[in-house]
């Protein structure tokens, strides 16, 4: 079972690395979120490959892909779709929005108003969309990759806690190393590798892999460890609001996926320690005194991991 998932993950990663240079760790985390049924928030500066990451993943999976450019004038119906009156046949017809896709890139999500941002809540949490009191299921697999620029704050609407809590992982792509950037320039010199990318698996197989991942063994002591770490975020003196039970579930499921990607039938503590900063930090609200001292949620999570006894 795990060998099948691991082989498919390796094939997808190798395919995406035909386009992305030096981003193996980010690809692993993206695949872990996908196989555990979660969504991803990429918080980083423009031009480092966030859109390329989403497009290369969709192309590798043979999934439908839609990109939504979030702007202040974007309306919820621009995302979900509308019912319009067709004058030719005299009936109302549904025009689907871009959210009805398998891989959705929500680009610069913090530039849209809170009302538009909230249009994603039901889609991300329930895998369905409701329009005019009619509820429709979204295609499977369903993955939202949202991006935001943490530097430029003018004209933006920070994501509320309820929206942030819907994202399983928050990632940062980061700048490439000089040699990696040289290789990127060479690859894109005469052609666009992304345009030539071919799928290496199908959407139906990904759904099957998601079901397999749920059967990865997690020792009871590791479940206790997850609860201890998450509870420590709520009790930390510098934290106003700690991670939610949804964070515990996300960390737990993502660790199962990470184990399967690496070809194991069981989760180890290193899986949890690797994922915890990405799964917990964005769900935490620090106290104002901590922010004044320039403390970050990631540093607090790492501090908790260093203090909590790791099960053997």
C-alpha positions in Angstrom: 0.0 0.0 0.0 2.6 2.5 1.1 5.0 1.6 -1.7 2.3 2.5 -4.2 1.7 5.9 -2.6 5.5 6.5 -2.2 6.1 5.7 -5.9 3.3 7.9 -7.1 4.6 10.8 -4.9 8.1 10.3 -6.2 6.9 10.4 -9.8 4.9 13.6 -9.1 7.8 15.2 -7.4 10.2 14.3 -10.2 7.8 15.7 -12.7 7.3 19.0 -10.9 11.1 19.3 -10.5 11.4 19.5 -14.2 10.0 23.0 -13.7 10.8 23.9 -10.1 14.5 23.9 -9.1 15.6 23.2 -5.6 12.2 23.1 -4.0 12.0 19.4 -3.0 11.0 20.2 0.5 8.1 22.5 -0.5 6.9 19.9 -3.0 6.9 17.2 -0.3 4.8 19.4 2.0 2.5 20.2 -0.9 2.0 16.6 -1.6 1.4 15.8 2.1 -1.4 18.4 2.2 -2.9 17.0 -1.0 -2.9 13.4 0.1 -4.3 14.3 3.5 -7.1 16.3 1.9 -5.9 19.8 3.1 -5.4 23.2 1.7 -2.2 25.3 1.5 -1.5 29.0 2.1 1.8 30.2 0.5 3.0 33.4 2.1 5.9 34.8 0.3 7.1 37.6 -2.0 6.1 37.8 -5.6 8.0 36.1 -8.4 9.4 33.1 -6.6 7.2 30.4 -8.2 4.0 30.2 -6.3 1.8 30.1 -9.4 4.3 27.7 -11.1 4.0 25.4 -8.1 0.3 25.2 -8.4 0.2 24.8 -12.2 2.9 22.1 -12.2 1.0 20.1 -9.6 -2.2 20.3 -11.5 -0.5 19.3 -14.7 1.2 16.4 -13.0 -2.1 15.1 -11.6 -4.1 15.5 -14.8 -6.5 17.7 -12.8 -8.6 20.7 -13.9 -6.9 23.9 -12.8 -8.3 27.4 -12.3 -6.6 30.6 -11.2 -8.5 33.3 -9.4 -6.9 36.7 -9.2 -8.2 38.3 -6.0 -8.9 42.0 -6.3 -10.9 44.5 -4.1 -13.8 44.5 -6.6 -14.1 40.7 -6.8 -17.5 39.5 -5.8 -18.4 36.1 -4.2 -20.4 35.2 -7.3 -17.3 35.7 -9.4 -15.8 32.7 -7.5 -18.8 30.4 -7.0 -20.8 31.0 -10.2 -24.2 32.4 -11.0 -27.6 31.5 -12.2 -28.4 33.6 -15.3 -31.5 33.9 -17.5 -31.1 32.4 -20.9 -33.3 34.3 -23.3 -33.1 31.7 -26.0 -34.8 28.9 -24.1 -36.5 31.1 -21.4 -34.9 29.3 -18.5 -32.3 29.9 -15.8 -29.0 28.2 -16.3 -26.0 27.8 -14.0 -22.7 29.2 -15.1 -20.0 27.6 -12.8 -17.3 29.7 -11.3 -13.6 28.9 -11.1 -13.9 27.4 -7.7 -15.6 24.3 -9.3 -12.3 22.8 -10.2 -9.9 20.3 -8.7 -6.8 22.5 -8.2 -7.6 26.2 -7.5 -5.0 28.9 -7.2 -6.4 31.8 -5.1 -3.7 34.4 -6.0 -3.2 37.3 -3.5 -6.2 36.2 -1.5 -5.7 39.1 1.0 -6.5 41.7 -1.7 -10.2 40.7 -1.7 -12.8 42.0 0.8 -13.7 39.7 3.7 -17.1 39.0 2.1 -15.4 37.6 -0.9 -12.8 35.7 1.1 -15.6 34.1 3.1 -17.0 32.6 -0.2 -14.1 30.1 0.1 -15.1 28.9 3.7 -17.8 26.5 2.7 -15.8 25.3 -0.3 -12.7 24.5 1.7 -14.4 23.1 4.8 -17.3 21.1 3.3 -16.1 20.4 -0.3 -19.3 21.9 -1.6 -20.7 25.2 -2.9 -24.2 26.6 -2.3 -25.8 28.9 -4.9 -29.4 30.1 -4.5 -30.1 27.5 -1.9 -28.8 24.7 -4.1 -25.8 22.8 -2.8 -23.4 21.1 -5.3 -20.5 18.9 -4.4 -17.0 20.0 -5.6 -14.9 17.6 -7.7 -12.4 15.3 -6.1 -9.6 15.8 -5.3 -10.1 19.4 -4.3 -7.1 21.5 -3.4 -7.0 25.3 -2.8 -3.5 26.9 -3.0 -3.8 30.5 -1.8 -1.0 33.0 -1.9 -0.4 36.3 -0.2 2.4 38.8 0.0 3.5 39.4 3.6 5.5 42.6 2.7 3.0 44.8 0.8 0.1 45.6 3.2 -1.5 48.6 1.5 -4.9 47.9 0.1 -5.1 44.4 1.7 -7.6 42.7 4.0 -5.8 40.3 6.4 -7.3 36.9 6.5 -9.5 36.3 9.6 -8.8 33.5 12.0 -11.7 31.4 10.7 -10.2 31.5 7.2 -6.7 30.8 8.3 -7.8 27.8 10.3 -9.1 26.2 7.0 -5.6 26.0 5.7 -3.8 22.8 6.7 -0.3 24.2 6.1 1.3 27.5 5.6 4.4 27.4 3.4 7.2 29.7 2.3 8.9 28.9 -1.0 11.9 31.2 -0.5 14.6 32.5 -2.9 16.6 29.9 -4.8 20.3 29.5 -4.2 22.6 31.1 -6.9 23.4 27.8 -8.6 19.7 26.9 -8.6 18.8 30.2 -10.1 21.4 29.7 -12.9 19.9 26.3 -13.6 16.4 27.8 -13.7 17.6 30.4 -16.3 19.1 27.6 -18.4 15.9 25.6 -18.3 13.7 28.4 -19.4 16.2 29.8 -22.0 14.7 28.2 -25.1 11.3 26.7 -24.0 8.8 26.7 -21.2 9.1 23.3 -19.3 5.7 23.9 -17.8 4.0 23.9 -21.2 5.5 20.5 -22.0 4.7 18.9 -18.6 2.7 15.7 -18.9 0.5 14.0 -16.2 2.0 11.1 -14.3 -1.1 10.1 -12.4 -4.8 10.6 -12.5 -7.3 12.4 -10.2 -9.0 9.1 -9.5 -5.7 7.6 -8.3 -5.2 10.6 -6.0 -8.6 10.0 -4.4 -7.6 6.3 -3.8 -4.2 7.4 -2.3 -6.0 9.8 0.1 -8.0 6.8 1.4 -4.9 4.7 1.8 -3.1 7.5 3.8 -5.9 7.4 6.4 -4.8 3.8 7.2 -1.2 4.7 8.1 -0.6 3.5 11.7 -0.1 6.2 14.4 1.0 4.9 17.8 -1.1 6.0 20.7 1.9 7.7 22.3 2.2 9.9 19.2 -1.4 10.9 19.4 -0.8 12.0 22.9 2.3 13.9 21.7 0.2 15.8 19.2 -2.3 16.7 21.8 0.5 17.9 24.2 2.1 20.1 21.6 -1.1 21.7 20.5 -2.2 22.2 24.1 1.2 23.9 24.8 0.4 26.5 22.2 -2.8 27.4 24.1 -1.0 27.6 27.5 2.1 29.5 26.3 2.4 32.9 28.1 3.1 34.8 24.8 0.1 33.3 23.0 -3.3 35.0 23.0 -5.1 32.3 21.0 -3.5 28.8 20.5 -4.0 26.2 17.8 -7.5 24.7 17.4 -8.6 21.1 17.4 -8.8 21.4 13.7 -5.0 22.0 13.9 -4.5 18.8 15.8 -6.5 16.9 13.2 -4.6 18.5 10.4 -1.2 17.8 11.9 -2.2 14.2 12.6 -3.4 13.5 9.0 -0.6 15.3 7.4 1.9 13.2 9.3 0.2 10.1 8.0 0.6 11.4 4.5 4.3 12.3 5.1 4.9 8.8 6.3 3.3 7.3 3.2 5.3 9.6 0.9 8.5 8.3 2.5 7.3 4.7 2.1 6.5 3.9 5.7 3.4 2.3 7.1 3.7 4.2 10.4 4.3 7.7 11.6 7.5 8.7 13.5 8.1 11.7 15.7 10.2 13.4 13.1 7.1 13.6 10.8 5.3 15.6 13.4 8.2 17.8 14.3 8.8 18.7 10.6 5.1 19.5 10.0 4.3 21.3 13.3 5.6 24.8 12.4 3.7 24.7 9.1 0.5 23.3 10.6 0.3 25.3 13.8 2.0 28.7 13.5 -0.6 30.4 11.2 -3.4 29.4 13.6 -1.9 31.2 16.6 -2.4 34.8 17.7 0.4 36.3 19.8 0.0 38.8 22.5 0.9 42.4 21.7 3.8 42.3 24.1 5.3 39.3 22.3 4.9 41.0 18.9 6.7 44.1 20.3 9.5 41.8 21.3 9.5 40.6 17.7 8.6 37.0 18.6 7.1 34.9 15.9 4.6 32.0 16.1 7.1 29.7 14.3 9.7 30.4 17.0 7.2 29.6 19.7 6.2 26.3 18.0 9.9 25.4 17.7 10.4 26.3 21.4 7.5 24.0 22.4 8.9 21.2 20.3 12.3 21.6 22.0 10.6 21.5 25.5 8.1 18.6 25.0 9.5 15.2 25.6 9.6 13.2 22.3 8.1 9.7 22.6 10.5 6.8 21.8 
